[in-house]
Every structure is written in structure tokens, then in C-alpha cells.
Amino acid sequence: MEIIRNFPCLSILLAMFSAIISSALKGKGARRLNTFVVSAVGALSACTLYWTHMTGKSYVYVMGHFPAPFGNEIRFGSLEAGMALFFCVIMLFSLNGGRRKISMEIDPAKENLYYIMVDLLLSSLLALVYTNDLFTAYVFVEINTIAACGLIMIAESGRAIEAATRYMIMSLLGSGLFLIGLCMLYDMTGHLLMSNIQESVRMIAENGTFAVPLLVTIALMVVGLAIKSALFPFHAWLPDAYGYSTVSSAAMLSSLVSKGYIFLLIKVIYRVIGFDIFIESRIINVLFVFGLAGMIMGSVNAIKENDIRRMISYSSVAQIGYIYMGFGLGTTAGMIASVFHILSHAATKSLLFVSGVGLTDVSGDNKQFIELTGAAYRNVCAGLAFTVGSLSMVGIPLFSGFISKLLFSQAAVQTEFKLLPTLIALAISTVLNTIYFMKTVIRIYTPIQSKYASVSIKENPLYVLTLFCFIALNIALGMCSQPITDWITQGLGVFA
């Protein structure tokens, strides 16, 4: 079984080389290669997950066989392997769900470029999940940014290009802050490998030297990643980026890109700074406040929207607020709840984007709510899928969103001063979620004679299958939450 140690590195290389090969292929060939690579990487990740979960250990793969501190390392346990597998599943579903729109909205001559960006996105996400080197993480943060920007602007509409420009500006600001923090950390510790940095940071904290520079460094890195993951109030780029890109791009951006940055932040907290030192820095209180604000303000902005895609986009701001609020609780239970919500939000948000395009297709490609009246009768599968996603976001039992809110509530009980604000914010956010999601569900199920009543689109069987796979995944997260939380707990236990 020692060969499995090579699987994480092989997965990253597969995705990178597929991007190179796709540059010489036409659209159909690039699409087939991408599907094969995502499936293969998912299979490799599944094998890695099984092995690490059975052994209950984390492993280090030394790239180039140069020992620390000169070499580059990959480190993986069950949490990293499971997250890589989940990312592959969501990416495959998102691409399949938006396959028809990709061919319609993108110039056929540039379709291979789209899959090059997807391959680069996959390789960067895998690198962020697996790397044990902080500078390597920064390099792939930039690759991730370029790939995501390409996925937004490839539709070549004016609004998409504007959204991509805004996304690039904000992302570069976040990357710059992260790089400055990385340089300061290297200046203080002399290391780039995360495990070595943590040892030096612990010595610095114990000796009291560089106390202020260390605090500034932590703040810069956290704020940089918060900007890139669209934590309120750094979310201004998000609605346009998700709202005007292709549906597959929107599903991947909301479900995967921001989660890759958040997962890197978890590694910084546990593996670079150290969980105890991070709590002592009091930065968690800032994350807690902004997380609570995001939960409320994201939902308030979603209520104001009259465009279904932008409404779903603003909902992502609220859900990212949940994750940072869990970080801000400063407990292991809060971190477990946040990691579970990464999975829940990824599965649900991509479902909403993919099902939403099925509703707009039978409404003259209009995204305005007034035009979506009765759309669930014109596309039954999309209506059912959107309803399931909405119920999950509201927090109805049986679905993944309910488990997320339950875990956050249980984690809040373990904190003395943050209990009341957390429960109040959860209650308000749930009410607001109900307002805008149930308003949409009622709208699409309102039986009214519409000018689009005669519109009939023969849905691709792959699209219908994708919707039901998303529904099954959401229910599986809701019904089988205990094994999943046990896996997260085990993974965090060997994460540091």
C-alpha cells in the first residue's frame, strides 16, 4: 500500500499535464480529457482517503527527495484526501450540469481554453489541499486566481469581462496581503515548510520575541485569504462574478474556489501558526464579528435582489459568514462545524446554480423572478432540485443545511460569551433565508398562465442525472452526518 503515498502528487501532476495537453486539442477532445482526469483524480483521492482513514495517520511525501528545510513536501491525512475527493465530485457534477450551456455560451474555437482553465483550477485546488510548503501554496493561489478569472470572462460578454476585472483586482489585493505576511513569517522563522514554521512560531510565542510582528503577520495572512474567499465586507466582487459567468463556472466558483482558500486558512491556523497561538492572538474575535455580519448582510442583500443568479450569489456571502463564524468560536467543535459546512455549502450551492439554469431556460433565458413564475411546471426536475437546495439552505431536517446549523448551535453552547450572539445570528439568518428562498420556490410553483407556457426543452439525460446526483449527495450529507463528523474529527486530530 506504500504506492498510495504517491497518489496526491500524481493527482496534481495529472491535472497540470492535462491542461498542457488540452492546449493542442479541440473542444471535444479537451472535454473528454478533462472528464477522464477529474474522474481519475477522484479515484486516486478515494484510495488515499480509504488508506489514511484506516491507518488514522498523516503522511509526508518528499518531492525530489530533498529533506527539510530545502525540499518541498506534500502532507496528507484523511481530511485532505476526503476534501480532494469531494472537490472532484462537485467539479464533475458542475461540469455535467452545465455542459449544454458551455457549448452555447462559449465560442467553439475557444472551448478547449475553458477546459484548460478547469484543469488548472483542479490542480491548484489539489495543491492547496495537499501542500506542506507555504510558498508553494502561494504559487497555486495565484494559479487558482488566474484560472478562476478565465472561467468568468470566457463568455466574453461585457458584464462578464467587468466582473472578471473586479474579481482580479480584489483577488490580487488578497494575494498581496498574503504574500507580505508570508515574507514576514519567513523573515522571522527562516522556514517555508509549514511544520518547521510552526515550531519556530511556538518558540517565538514562548519567548515573547517578535510579538507584534507575529500578530501583524497573522492578521495579513488571514485578511488576505478572507478577501479571496469573499468574507463580508470584502464580497463586492462576488455577485457579478457568479451572476454573469457560465453556470458551470458559477457552480465551481461558489462551491470550490472560495473553499480552497478557506481550507488553506485552516492549514495556516493549525499547521503554520498553531491553534492555541491563533486563539491567543484574538484575531478569532474579528473573524467572529465579520462572520456574524456576513450571515445577516448577505441574506439582506439576497432579499433585495430580483435576479435569481445574483440572489444565489449573495446567499454565498451569508454561507461564507457561517464558516468564519465557526472559526471565530475558537473551539474544536466550531472548526468541525465549519468544515462540515464547507461540504454542505458546496453540495447545495452548486445544486442551486445548476437547477436555476434549468428554470431560466424555460423562461426565455430570463433571470428575473417575474419571468420565472410557474417555471417548475415547465421543467419539473429543475424545480424539484431547486426546492431541495432551498430547503437545505433554510435548514430543514433531512438535508445537509440542517446538520450545519445544528453543529454550529452545539459548538456555540461550549462558549460562554459567544453563545447568545451566535444563536441570535443563526435565528435571524434562518428567517432571512426562508424569506428569499421560499419566495422563489413559491414563485416557480405559482400556477399562472405564462407566455412561456408552451416552451418545451428536451433536457439532456446527463443534466437530469446530475440533478438527482446532487439531491442524493445533499440527502446523504444530512442523513449520514455522524460518520462524516467522525471523519472530520479524526482528520483534524492529525492535521497539526
N, C-alpha and C positions, 0 to 999 in steps of 0.2 A: 504493500500500500504506500510505500515511500514515494512512488511516482506521482501521487496526488499532490505532493509538495510543489510540483512544477505547474499545476493547473492554473493558479492565479496569474502567474507570469505569462503562461501560454495564452490565457484569455485576453489579456491586454494586448499582446502581440498580434493575435488573430484579428482583433478589431482594427488595430492600426494598419496592418498589411492589407486588410480588405479595403480600406479607404484608398490605399495606393493603387491596388488592382482595379478598383471601380473607376478610376480616372481614365482607364483605357477601354472601358466597357460602355455599351449603350444602356439606355434606361432600364430595359427589361433584364439585361444581364446583371446590372448593378443591384436591382431589386432582388433578384434570386440569390445573389451572393450575400446580400445583407440579411435576408431571411435565414439562410443557412448559418451564417456566422452568429447571429443572435441566438438561434436555437442551439448551436454547438456550445457557445459560451454558457448558456443556461444549463446544458447538460453537465459541463465541467464544474459549474458552480454547485449543482445539485450533488455531485460526487464529493466535492470538497466539504459541503455542508454536512453530509452524512458522516464523513470521516471525522471531522472536528467535533461534531456533536457526540459521537460515540466515545471519543477519547477524552472530551472535556478539556482540551488543552488548546493553546495557541501556538503557532509555529512561525519560524522565521526562515525566509528564503533569501540567501545572499546572492545578489546579482553580480556576475563577474567573479564571484568567489574571492573578492577582496574584503577582508574583515573590517569591522568598525574601528575607527571613525572614518575610514577612507571609502568604504564601499557603500553601495546603495542596497537597501533592504525592502523586502515585502514581508509584511507580518499579517497573519490571518488566523482567525478563530471562527467559531460557529456564527457569531454575529456578522462578521464581514462576509462570509460565504453566503449566508442567508440573505443579506441585503443585496449582494450581487445577483443572486438567483431571482429575487423579487424584481429588481430593476430590469432584468432581461424579459421577464414575463410581461411586465407593464409595457415595455417598449414594443414587444411583438404584438400585443393586443392593440396598442395605439396605432401602430402602422397598418395592421389589418383593418381596423375600424375606419381609417381614413384613406384607404387605398384608392377608392374611386375618385375622391376629391383631389388627391395628389395628381392624378393623371389629367384632371380637368383644369386645375388652377396653375399648374407649372408647365412651362414650355417644354415639350417633349425632348428638345435638344439639350435641355438642362436637367433632365430628370436624374441622370447619373450624379450630378452635383449634389442633389438633395440627399442621396444615399451615402455619398462621401461624408457629408456633414453628420448624418446619423451614425455612421461608423466611428467618426472621430468623437462624437458625443459619447458613444458607448465606451470607447477606450478611455476617455477622460474620467467618466464615472467610475469605471473599474479601478483606475489608478488612484482616485480619491479614496475609494473604499479600502484598497489593499496596501498602499504605500506606507512605509515606516520612515520616510525621509521627508522633511518639511519643505525643502526646496523643490523636490520632485512634485510634491503636492501643489506648490505654487505654479509650476510649469503647466501642469494639467488643468489647473484652474483657468489659466489663460486659453488653453486649447478648448476647454469647455465653453468659455465665453465666445470665442470665435465661431465655434460650431453652432451654438445657440443663436447667435446673431444671424448666421447664414440661413438657419431654418426659418427665422422670422421674415427676412427680406426676400427670400427666393420667389415668393408670389409676385413680386415686382409691382405691386400697387403702390400708389403714393402714400397711403396711410401705413402700409407695412414697412416701407423704407423709413418713414418718420419714426415709427415705433422702434425699428432696429437701431436707428441712430440714438434715440433716447436710451435704449437699453445698453448700448455700447458705452455711452458716456457714464451712466451710473455704475455699470459693471467695472469700468476702468478705475473709477474712483474707489470702489470697494477693493479691487485688486491692489491698487497703490497703497492703501492703508495697510492691507495685509502684508505686503512686501516690506513696508517700513518697519512694521512690528517684527517680521521675520529677521530683518537685518539687525535690529536692536537685540533680539534674542541671541543671534549668532555672535554678536559683539560681546555679550555678557557671558555666554557659555562656551563658545568655540566649537559647537557641535551643530549638525543638521539632522542627525538621526534622532527620532522622537524619544526613544528610550534614554539615550545619552543626555539629551536636553533636560529630561525630567529629573535625572539625578543631579545635574548642576543647578537646576531651579530650586530643588529641595534644599541644597546646601546654601544657596543664596538666601532663601527664606529663613533658614535656621540661623544663619549668621547675621541677618539684618542688613547685609550689604546690597546696594543697588535696589533698595526697596521701592523708591519712586520710579526709577526707570522700568522696573519689572511691572509695576502697576500700569504704567503708560503702555508698555508693550502688550500686555493682556488686553487692555482697552482697545488699542489699534486693531489687533487681530480680530477681536470679537465684533467690533463695529464694521470692519471690512467685510466679514462674512455675513453680517446682518444685512448690510446694504445689498449684497449679491443675492441673498435669499428673500429679499422684499419684506423684511420686518417693518412694520409701521414705526416711524413715519417715512421710511425710505422706499415706499412702494409705488411712487408716482409713475414709474415706467411700466408697471405690470399690466394694467388693464388693456392698454393699446397693444403690448407685445403678445398677449394671449388672444385678444379680440380680433386682430387683423391678420394673424398668421393662418396657415392651413390648419385643419382640425387635428391632424396627427401631430403637427408641431406644437399646437396649444396643449394637447394632452401630455406630450412628453415634457414640455417646458414646465407645466404646473406640477406634474407628478414626479419628475426625475431630476431636473436641473437644480431646482431650489433645494431638493432633498440631498443631492450630492454635497452641496455647500454646508448644509446643516450637519450631515454625517461627519464632514471634515471638522466642523466645530466641536462635535462630540469627541473626536480624537484629540483635538487640541486641549479640551477640558481634562480628559482622562490621562492621555498619554504624553502630552507635552508639558502642561502646567501642573497637573495633578489635581484630583477632585477636591481634596481638602484645601489646598492653597488657593484654588479658584474660588471656593466659597468664602475664604477669609478675605479675598480681595474686595468683597462687597459688590462686585460687578453684577452678580446674580440679581441683586435688588433692582438694578437698572433694567435688566432683561425682563424681570417680573413685571415692572410697571409698563414697559413698552409692549410686552406680550398681552397684558390686560387691555391696554388701549387698542391694540390691533384687533383683538377679539370683538370689541364693540364697534370701532370706527369702520372696520372692513365690512361688517354687516350693515351698518347705517348707509354706507355708500352703495352697497348692493341693492338696498331697498329703493334708492333713488333712481337706479338705472332702468331704462326702458328697452335695453338691448340684452338679449339672453346670454350672448357670449361675454359681454362685459359684466353682467351680473355674476356669472360663474367665476369670472376673473377676480372680482372684488371679494367673493367668498373665499378665495385662496388667501387673501390678506388676513382674513379672520382666522383661518385654519392655521396659518403660519404663526399667528399670535398665540394659539393654543400651545404649539410646540415650545416656543420661547417662554411662555408662562410656566410650563413644566420644568424647563431648565432653571427658571428663577426660584422655584420652590426649594432648590438646594438639597434635595434628598434623592436617594436611590430610587424610591418609588416614583418620584416626579420624572426622573430620567427614563424609567421603564415606560411610563405613560406617554412620554414624548416620542420615544422610539416606536411604540405601537401606533401612535397617531401618524407617524411618517408613513407606515404601511396603509393605515386606514384611509388617509387623505389621498395617497397615490392611487389606490384602487378606486376610490369614489370619484375623485375629480376627473380622472381620465374617462370614467364611465359617463359622467355628465357631459363632457365635451363631445364625445363620440355619439352619444344618443341625441344630443342637442342638434347636431348637424342633420340627423335624420328627420327631425321636426322642421327645420328650416327648409330642407329640400322639398317638402310637400307644401310649403307655404310661399312658393315663388322665390326662394332663397332670401326671404326677408327675415331679419333677426328681431324686428320689433314685436313686442308682446301682442299688440292688437292684431297683427297678421298671423299669429300662431294659434288663434282661437280654433279649437277643435282639431288641432294637428295630431293629437294622439289617436283619433279615429282614422286619420288618413295614413298614419304609419303606426300600427299597433305595437310592434316590437320596440321601436324607439320610445314611444310613450310609456310603455311598461318599464323600460330600462331607466328612463329619466325619473320616473316615480320612485323606483328603488333607490337611485342615487340621492334623491331629495330626502327620502325617509331616513337614509343613513346620515346625511348631513344634519338633520334635525335631531337625531339621537333616539330613534325608535328602536325598541328591543328587537332582536334577531339580526340586526345589521351591525357593521363594524363601528359606525359612529357612536352607537350606544356604549360599546365597550370602552371606547376612548374617553368619553365623558365620565363614565363610571370610574375608570382608573385615575383620572385627574382628581375627581372628588375624593377618592380614597387616599391619594397622595396628599391632598390638602389637609386632611384630618391629622396628618402627622406633623403639621407645622402649627405653631401657636399663633403667630401674628399674621400669617398669610392665609389662614383658614377662611375668615369671613370675606375678604376681598375676592378670593378665588371662587367661592361658592356663589357670591353675588354676580360676578362676571360671567360664570357659567350659566346661571339662570337667565340673565339678560341676553346673552348671546344666543341661547337656545330659543328664546322667544323671538328674537330678531330673525334667526334662521328660519323659523317656522313661517314668519310673515312673508319673506320673499320667495322661499322655495314652494310653500303650499299655494301661494298666489299664482305661481307659474303652473303648478300641477292643475289647479282649478281651471286656469285659462285654457290649457291644452285639452282638457276634458269637458269643456263647455260645448254642448251640442247646439251649434248655431250654423245656419246656412251661410256658407262662406263662398267667396268667388273662387276659392281653391278646392271646393268640394269635389270637383271632377278630376283633380290632379291625382295621377296614379304613377308611382315609381316602383318598378320591379327591383326590389332590394337584392343585392348580391348575397348569396347564401353565406359567404365569408363574413359579411357585415353582421348578419343576424346571429351567426355562431359566435362572433366576437362579443356582441352584446350579452348573450347568455353566459359566456365565459366570465365576463366582468361581474355579472349578477352573482354567479356561483362563487367567485372569489370574494365578493363582499359578504355574502352569507357565511362562507367558510371562516372568514376573519371574525364574524360575530358569534358564530356557534362553537368554534374551536379555539376560543381565545386563551384558555388555560395553558394548553401546550405551547402556544405562541409566546405568552408572557414568561413561561418557564424557560423557553429558548432564549429570550431576550435577557432574562436574569442571569442565565449561565454565560451568555456571551459577554455581558458587562463585567461578570466576575473575573474573566481572564483578559479583559480589554486593556487594563492599565499596564 
